[in-house]
């Protein structure tokens, strides 16, 4: 799927000049979904489940996927069904190898051209977000990182942590834009008054809800989105 299949929703229709705050998801948003980075996180989730439950790789991968689809994150599923404390899991799965990631001057330049404050709202951790942003050389663009710990381990798209994010970040929803690779995660943002941008994905779990009115604009990836906006 490409963005041009969604007539009338191109980000060129968004007036970036009146936006005071930009809220970015992290994984599969700051970097494209075709990157190998999130699969590294997913592989470590499977590895953790294999060790914790003494399962074969196939069974552990199936559990990971089932919990993700049912609860929004695998971690939330482990907490809900197995009463697992989240800290060990969160630390283990996010310690991915970033040695092959290099700074991205193009992304750095595009972010610099975008007016307004910039924030990260992630179902990952602050440490994971900081490592990713540092690896791409773009950490300095972001004023605030809101993570799964700050949200009391309640993942998107549950509306409760969105209100907490608004309170802690100090954004005004009606002059803010949220950018996400998972369409359904944009629904609570739109309900608060934010404009929304979905980064198009062929994955069924990411495209779920994309046909709904809470998806205001679309783009193929973050660089195309920022280029069109600026």
C-alpha positions in Angstrom: 0.0 0.0 0.0 1.2 3.5 -0.7 -0.1 6.9 0.4 -1.4 7.9 -3.0 -4.1 5.2 -2.7 -5.8 7.3 0.0 -7.2 10.2 -2.0 -7.5 13.6 -0.3 -5.4 12.7 2.8 -2.0 13.7 1.7 -0.1 15.6 4.4 0.3 18.5 1.9 -3.2 19.4 3.0 -2.0 20.0 6.6 -1.1 23.6 7.5 2.2 23.0 9.4 2.6 26.7 10.2 -0.2 26.6 12.8 1.1 23.5 14.6 2.7 24.1 18.0 3.6 20.5 18.9 4.4 17.3 17.0 3.9 14.0 18.7 5.9 11.1 17.2 5.6 7.4 17.9 9.0 5.8 18.0 9.3 2.3 16.6 8.4 1.9 12.9 7.8 5.7 12.8 11.1 7.5 13.5 12.6 4.8 11.4 10.6 3.0 8.6 8.8 -0.3 9.3 11.0 -2.0 6.6 14.0 -1.4 8.9 15.4 -4.4 10.8 15.3 -2.6 14.2 11.8 -3.5 15.5 12.3 -7.2 14.4 15.3 -7.1 16.7 13.0 -6.1 19.6 10.5 -8.8 18.6 13.2 -11.4 18.5 14.2 -10.6 22.0 10.6 -10.8 23.2 10.5 -14.3 21.8 13.8 -15.1 23.5 12.5 -13.8 26.8 9.3 -15.8 26.6 11.2 -19.0 25.6 13.4 -18.7 28.7 10.7 -17.7 31.1 8.1 -20.3 30.1 10.5 -23.0 28.8 8.9 -23.0 25.4 10.2 -23.8 21.9 10.8 -20.8 19.6 7.6 -21.4 17.6 5.4 -21.6 20.6 7.0 -18.5 22.2 6.6 -16.5 19.0 2.9 -17.5 18.8 2.4 -16.4 22.4 4.1 -13.1 21.8 1.9 -12.4 18.8 -1.3 -13.5 20.5 -0.7 -11.3 23.5 0.2 -8.3 21.3 -3.0 -8.6 19.3 -5.1 -9.0 22.4 -3.6 -6.4 24.7 -1.8 -3.8 22.6 1.6 -4.9 23.8 3.1 -8.3 24.6 4.2 -7.0 27.9 0.6 -5.9 28.9 -0.6 -9.4 28.0 2.1 -11.0 30.2 1.1 -8.7 33.1 -2.6 -9.4 32.6 -2.5 -13.2 32.1 0.6 -14.2 34.1 0.9 -11.4 36.7 4.4 -10.7 35.4 6.3 -7.7 36.7 7.3 -5.6 33.7 10.7 -4.2 34.5 12.9 -7.2 33.6 11.0 -7.8 30.4 11.2 -4.2 29.3 14.9 -4.0 30.0 15.7 -7.2 28.2 13.7 -6.7 25.0 14.9 -3.2 24.4 18.6 -3.8 24.7 19.0 -4.4 20.9 22.2 -4.1 19.0 22.5 -0.6 17.4 26.1 -0.8 16.3 25.2 -0.7 12.7 22.9 2.3 12.9 24.5 5.5 11.7 23.4 9.2 12.1 20.9 10.3 9.5 21.7 13.9 8.3 18.6 14.0 6.0 16.3 13.2 8.9 18.1 15.6 11.1 17.7 18.4 8.6 14.0 17.6 8.0 13.3 17.8 11.7 15.2 21.0 12.0 13.0 22.6 9.4 9.8 21.6 11.1 8.6 24.4 13.4 7.1 23.7 16.8 8.1 21.4 19.7 8.6 17.7 19.1 7.8 14.9 21.4 8.0 11.1 21.5 5.1 9.0 22.8 6.1 5.4 22.8 4.9 2.0 24.1 8.6 1.4 24.6 10.9 2.9 27.3 12.7 6.2 27.7 16.0 4.3 27.5 15.0 2.6 24.2 13.8 5.9 22.7 17.0 7.7 23.8 19.2 5.0 22.3 17.4 5.1 19.0 17.3 8.9 18.8 21.0 9.1 19.7 21.9 6.5 17.1 20.2 8.5 14.4 21.8 11.7 15.7 18.4 13.4 16.3 18.0 13.4 20.1 18.3 17.1 20.4 15.1 17.8 18.4 12.8 16.3 21.0 11.6 18.1 24.1 9.8 15.3 25.9 9.7 11.5 25.9 6.6 9.8 27.3 7.1 6.0 27.7 5.3 2.9 28.8 6.5 3.4 32.4 5.1 7.0 32.5 1.8 5.6 31.3 1.6 3.1 34.2 2.3 0.3 31.7 -1.0 1.0 29.9 -0.3 0.9 26.2 -1.7 2.8 23.3 -4.5 3.0 22.2 -6.1 3.0 25.7 -7.2 6.6 26.1 -6.1 7.0 29.7 -2.4 7.6 29.1 -3.1 10.0 26.3 -4.6 12.4 28.8 -1.6 11.9 31.1 0.7 12.7 28.1 -1.1 15.9 27.4 -0.9 16.9 31.0 2.8 16.1 31.4 4.0 17.5 28.0 1.9 20.7 28.3 0.7 20.4 24.7 -2.5 22.0 23.4 -4.2 19.1 21.5 -6.0 21.4 19.0 -2.7 22.8 17.8 -0.9 19.4 17.9 -0.3 16.6 15.4 0.3 12.9 16.2 2.3 10.7 13.8 2.0 6.9 14.1 2.5 3.7 12.2 -0.4 2.0 13.9 -3.6 3.6 12.7 -5.8 2.6 15.7 -3.4 4.4 18.0 -4.5 7.7 16.5 -8.1 7.4 17.6 -7.6 8.7 21.2 -5.4 11.5 19.8 -8.1 12.6 17.4 -10.7 12.4 20.2 -8.6 14.9 22.2 -8.6 17.3 19.2 -5.2 16.5 17.6 -4.7 16.2 13.9 -3.3 12.8 13.0 -1.0 11.3 10.4 -0.8 7.6 9.7 2.4 6.2 8.2 1.1 3.6 5.8 1.8 0.0 6.5 0.9 -3.3 4.8 0.8 -5.1 8.2 -2.8 -5.9 9.1 -2.1 -5.0 12.8 -0.8 -1.6 11.8 -3.5 -0.9 9.2 -6.4 -1.8 11.4 -8.7 1.3 11.6 -6.9 3.2 8.8 -10.2 3.6 6.9 -11.8 5.6 9.8 -12.2 9.3 10.1 -9.7 9.6 13.0 -7.0 9.2 10.4 -6.8 12.7 9.0 -3.6 12.5 6.8 -1.3 9.8 5.5 2.3 9.5 4.3 4.5 6.6 3.2 7.2 7.1 5.9 8.5 9.8 8.2 10.9 11.4 5.8 8.3 11.7 3.0 5.9 13.1 5.7 8.4 15.7 6.9 9.5 16.6 3.4 5.9 17.3 2.3 5.2 19.3 5.5 8.2 21.5 5.1 
